[in-house]
Amino acid sequence: MKRAIFSLFATSMLVGMAAPAMAEPGGCLKYGAAGAVAGHVAHQHAVAGAVGGCAVGMYQRHKYRKSIAEKAALWDKEHPVESKQNGSGWWQKNNSAAAKAQKAQWYDAEHANGDAQAAH
């Protein structure tokens, strides 16, 4: 009975993490916790599951942040800023995470189908 309840709880946790409206992947803690639960359910392999989950979480977050930076660079390339506009090219010089996320969002809005060449 205890195993069935724990399996149901683990399944609900994994389904809850698969929400499509996720802003940024969970990283080491979230994926590590899910891996630990899955490893525990798989006959006392919680540590191995946590290590594997942490590695997957770090990879997913790295992949996400890299795609954001690439989209921001493409947006900068398509929208050159003159030195007299917007405070001497503030968007071009600012490399903060918030600025990159904003530029990536604008890039996605301009290229809804994902094809950069067809839009321009």
ZADO-1210 file (C-alpha; in nm, 4 decimals, padded with zeros to 6 digits):
<atoms>
<atom x="00.0000" y="00.0000" z="00.0000" code="MET" pos="1"/>
<atom x="00.2820" y="00.2367" z="00.0921" code="LYS" pos="2"/>
<atom x="00.4565" y="00.1673" z="-00.2375" code="ARG" pos="3"/>
<atom x="00.1406" y="00.2380" z="-00.4367" code="ALA" pos="4"/>
<atom x="00.0883" y="00.5721" z="-00.2631" code="ILE" pos="5"/>
<atom x="00.4516" y="00.6686" z="-00.3148" code="PHE" pos="6"/>
<atom x="00.4350" y="00.5708" z="-00.6831" code="SER" pos="7"/>
<atom x="00.1185" y="00.7755" z="-00.7262" code="LEU" pos="8"/>
<atom x="00.2873" y="01.0742" z="-00.5598" code="PHE" pos="9"/>
<atom x="00.5976" y="01.0397" z="-00.7816" code="ALA" pos="10"/>
<atom x="00.3848" y="01.0163" z="-01.0943" code="THR" pos="11"/>
<atom x="00.1868" y="01.3260" z="-01.0006" code="SER" pos="12"/>
<atom x="00.5130" y="01.5148" z="-00.9368" code="MET" pos="13"/>
<atom x="00.6483" y="01.4196" z="-01.2776" code="LEU" pos="14"/>
<atom x="00.3249" y="01.5151" z="-01.4542" code="VAL" pos="15"/>
<atom x="00.3201" y="01.8452" z="-01.2686" code="GLY" pos="16"/>
<atom x="00.6719" y="01.9260" z="-01.3871" code="MET" pos="17"/>
<atom x="00.5790" y="01.8715" z="-01.7520" code="ALA" pos="18"/>
<atom x="00.3747" y="02.1905" z="-01.7732" code="ALA" pos="19"/>
<atom x="00.4107" y="02.3536" z="-02.1168" code="PRO" pos="20"/>
<atom x="00.4035" y="02.7107" z="-01.9794" code="ALA" pos="21"/>
<atom x="00.7354" y="02.6702" z="-01.8022" code="MET" pos="22"/>
<atom x="00.9485" y="02.9845" z="-01.8123" code="ALA" pos="23"/>
<atom x="01.2878" y="02.8180" z="-01.7632" code="GLU" pos="24"/>
<atom x="01.3886" y="02.4554" z="-01.7145" code="PRO" pos="25"/>
<atom x="01.4179" y="02.3457" z="-01.3533" code="GLY" pos="26"/>
<atom x="01.7901" y="02.2876" z="-01.3226" code="GLY" pos="27"/>
<atom x="01.9769" y="02.0602" z="-01.0870" code="CYS" pos="28"/>
<atom x="01.7477" y="02.0812" z="-00.7841" code="LEU" pos="29"/>
<atom x="01.4169" y="02.0134" z="-00.9552" code="LYS" pos="30"/>
<atom x="01.5430" y="01.7413" z="-01.1879" code="TYR" pos="31"/>
<atom x="01.7602" y="01.5942" z="-00.9119" code="GLY" pos="32"/>
<atom x="01.4619" y="01.5657" z="-00.6786" code="ALA" pos="33"/>
<atom x="01.2549" y="01.3981" z="-00.9472" code="ALA" pos="34"/>
<atom x="01.5442" y="01.1633" z="-01.0246" code="GLY" pos="35"/>
<atom x="01.5810" y="01.0766" z="-00.6569" code="ALA" pos="36"/>
<atom x="01.2124" y="00.9908" z="-00.6301" code="VAL" pos="37"/>
<atom x="01.2260" y="00.7833" z="-00.9469" code="ALA" pos="38"/>
<atom x="01.5433" y="00.6087" z="-00.8279" code="GLY" pos="39"/>
<atom x="01.3879" y="00.5338" z="-00.4909" code="HIS" pos="40"/>
<atom x="01.0845" y="00.3792" z="-00.6571" code="VAL" pos="41"/>
<atom x="01.3235" y="00.1727" z="-00.8710" code="ALA" pos="42"/>
<atom x="01.4481" y="-00.0256" z="-00.5698" code="HIS" pos="43"/>
<atom x="01.6787" y="00.1957" z="-00.3631" code="GLN" pos="44"/>
<atom x="01.8716" y="00.3842" z="-00.6328" code="HIS" pos="45"/>
<atom x="01.7849" y="00.7326" z="-00.5072" code="ALA" pos="46"/>
<atom x="02.1409" y="00.8680" z="-00.5144" code="VAL" pos="47"/>
<atom x="02.2021" y="00.7489" z="-00.8692" code="ALA" pos="48"/>
<atom x="01.8671" y="00.8935" z="-00.9746" code="GLY" pos="49"/>
<atom x="01.9477" y="01.2269" z="-00.8112" code="ALA" pos="50"/>
<atom x="02.2868" y="01.2467" z="-00.9832" code="VAL" pos="51"/>
<atom x="02.1343" y="01.1589" z="-01.3201" code="GLY" pos="52"/>
<atom x="01.8470" y="01.4012" z="-01.2712" code="GLY" pos="53"/>
<atom x="02.0850" y="01.6792" z="-01.1725" code="CYS" pos="54"/>
<atom x="02.2970" y="01.6218" z="-01.4840" code="ALA" pos="55"/>
<atom x="01.9897" y="01.6284" z="-01.7082" code="VAL" pos="56"/>
<atom x="01.8620" y="01.9437" z="-01.5354" code="GLY" pos="57"/>
<atom x="02.1910" y="02.1273" z="-01.5820" code="MET" pos="58"/>
<atom x="02.2001" y="02.0246" z="-01.9483" code="TYR" pos="59"/>
<atom x="01.8410" y="02.1377" z="-02.0108" code="GLN" pos="60"/>
<atom x="01.8994" y="02.4765" z="-01.8464" code="ARG" pos="61"/>
<atom x="02.2247" y="02.5261" z="-02.0397" code="HIS" pos="62"/>
<atom x="02.0501" y="02.4407" z="-02.3666" code="LYS" pos="63"/>
<atom x="01.7667" y="02.6837" z="-02.2880" code="TYR" pos="64"/>
<atom x="01.9986" y="02.9718" z="-02.1941" code="ARG" pos="65"/>
<atom x="02.2124" y="02.9111" z="-02.5017" code="LYS" pos="66"/>
<atom x="01.9045" y="02.9327" z="-02.7273" code="SER" pos="67"/>
<atom x="01.8002" y="03.2584" z="-02.5559" code="ILE" pos="68"/>
<atom x="02.1456" y="03.4081" z="-02.6148" code="ALA" pos="69"/>
<atom x="02.1422" y="03.2978" z="-02.9804" code="GLU" pos="70"/>
<atom x="01.7986" y="03.4529" z="-03.0381" code="LYS" pos="71"/>
<atom x="01.9113" y="03.7758" z="-02.8705" code="ALA" pos="72"/>
<atom x="02.2188" y="03.7881" z="-03.0952" code="ALA" pos="73"/>
<atom x="02.0014" y="03.7346" z="-03.4036" code="LEU" pos="74"/>
<atom x="01.7659" y="04.0094" z="-03.2888" code="TRP" pos="75"/>
<atom x="02.0634" y="04.2446" z="-03.2434" code="ASP" pos="76"/>
<atom x="02.1876" y="04.1549" z="-03.5906" code="LYS" pos="77"/>
<atom x="01.8478" y="04.2229" z="-03.7520" code="GLU" pos="78"/>
<atom x="01.7896" y="04.5462" z="-03.5564" code="HIS" pos="79"/>
<atom x="02.1078" y="04.7526" z="-03.5600" code="PRO" pos="80"/>
<atom x="02.0953" y="05.0441" z="-03.3216" code="VAL" pos="81"/>
<atom x="02.2443" y="05.3781" z="-03.4215" code="GLU" pos="82"/>
<atom x="02.4660" y="05.5382" z="-03.1595" code="SER" pos="83"/>
<atom x="02.2301" y="05.8396" z="-03.1373" code="LYS" pos="84"/>
<atom x="01.9229" y="05.6283" z="-03.0596" code="GLN" pos="85"/>
<atom x="01.8195" y="05.4610" z="-02.7343" code="ASN" pos="86"/>
<atom x="02.1024" y="05.5929" z="-02.5211" code="GLY" pos="87"/>
<atom x="02.4048" y="05.5037" z="-02.7349" code="SER" pos="88"/>
<atom x="02.3009" y="05.1504" z="-02.8210" code="GLY" pos="89"/>
<atom x="02.2101" y="05.0346" z="-02.4726" code="TRP" pos="90"/>
<atom x="02.0457" y="04.7142" z="-02.6030" code="TRP" pos="91"/>
<atom x="02.3581" y="04.6260" z="-02.7974" code="GLN" pos="92"/>
<atom x="02.5858" y="04.6689" z="-02.4952" code="LYS" pos="93"/>
<atom x="02.3594" y="04.5202" z="-02.2268" code="ASN" pos="94"/>
<atom x="02.4174" y="04.1476" z="-02.1777" code="ASN" pos="95"/>
<atom x="02.1971" y="04.0933" z="-01.8736" code="SER" pos="96"/>
<atom x="01.9694" y="03.7915" z="-01.8580" code="ALA" pos="97"/>
<atom x="01.6599" y="04.0147" z="-01.8571" code="ALA" pos="98"/>
<atom x="01.7709" y="04.1975" z="-02.1719" code="ALA" pos="99"/>
<atom x="01.8481" y="03.8709" z="-02.3510" code="LYS" pos="100"/>
<atom x="01.5110" y="03.7255" z="-02.2518" code="ALA" pos="101"/>
<atom x="01.3309" y="04.0369" z="-02.3767" code="GLN" pos="102"/>
<atom x="01.5134" y="04.0310" z="-02.7113" code="LYS" pos="103"/>
<atom x="01.4466" y="03.6576" z="-02.7491" code="ALA" pos="104"/>
<atom x="01.0771" y="03.7205" z="-02.6839" code="GLN" pos="105"/>
<atom x="01.0720" y="03.9932" z="-02.9490" code="TRP" pos="106"/>
<atom x="01.2564" y="03.7634" z="-03.1902" code="TYR" pos="107"/>
<atom x="00.9981" y="03.4894" z="-03.1340" code="ASP" pos="108"/>
<atom x="00.7161" y="03.7398" z="-03.1913" code="ALA" pos="109"/>
<atom x="00.8674" y="03.8494" z="-03.5229" code="GLU" pos="110"/>
<atom x="00.9462" y="03.4945" z="-03.6381" code="HIS" pos="111"/>
<atom x="00.6439" y="03.2995" z="-03.5245" code="ALA" pos="112"/>
<atom x="00.7076" y="03.0112" z="-03.7633" code="ASN" pos="113"/>
<atom x="01.0776" y="02.9912" z="-03.6685" code="GLY" pos="114"/>
<atom x="01.2039" y="03.0848" z="-04.0148" code="ASP" pos="115"/>
<atom x="01.4261" y="03.3930" z="-03.9849" code="ALA" pos="116"/>
<atom x="01.5016" y="03.4267" z="-04.3561" code="GLN" pos="117"/>
<atom x="01.1407" y="03.4205" z="-04.4783" code="ALA" pos="118"/>
<atom x="01.0365" y="03.7084" z="-04.2526" code="ALA" pos="119"/>
<atom x="01.2942" y="03.9552" z="-04.3871" code="HIS" pos="120"/>
</atoms>
